[in-house]
Amino acid sequence: MKKISFILSSLTAVLGLLVGIAPYTFAKVCDMPKMHCHAVTAPTVLVFGILIFVISSVQTILLWKKK
């Protein structure tokens, strides 16, 4: 069961990175600086993606150290 938790936590960290870079790479937002999608949505998605990555990485490290 611990191995599954470790794998899922690692996978969540990778997905958090993908979510964070999505608005700037493969799901581009509009280029107009005053538009809501560029000014608010893209930075918000980036922050939440990084937050997911950091929390999942910490969880992965804690699970790895418990082994």
MARDRENLO-711999 format. One record per residue (C-alpha): x, y, z. Coordinates in steps of 0.02 Angstrom, whole numbers, plus 50000, padded with zeros to 5 digits. Example, Ala and Ser with C-alpha at 12.3 -4.5 7.8 and 13.67 -1.06 7.14 Angstrom:
506154977550390/506844994750357/
//
This chain:
500005000050000/501445011850037/502175008949865/500535013849782/500465029749886/502245033849836/501865031249651/500255041349658/501105055549750/502515055849622/501255055749480/500305070149560/501915080249570/502235077649385/500435082249343/500605097849449/502065103349342/501065099949184/499615110149251/500775124449295/501555125749123/499955122349024/499425140448995/501145144648927/501475129448818/500165117748746/498575126848803/499095144548765/498105159248829/497835174848726/499295186748703/498355202748744/499035208948912/497415217248968/496325202148939/495745192249090/496425175749024/498185183049010/498195194149164/497305183049290/496985165349231/498725160649172/499625166549331/498305158349441/498485141649352/500385143149367/500295146549554/499115132049586/500155120449478/501715124849576/500765122849739/500175105449687/501965101049636/502725106949800/501455098349912/501565082049813/503465082649812/503515084850001/502305070450020/503365059649905/504935063550003/504075059650169/503435043150101/505155038950033/505995042550201/504745031650294/505275016550190/
//
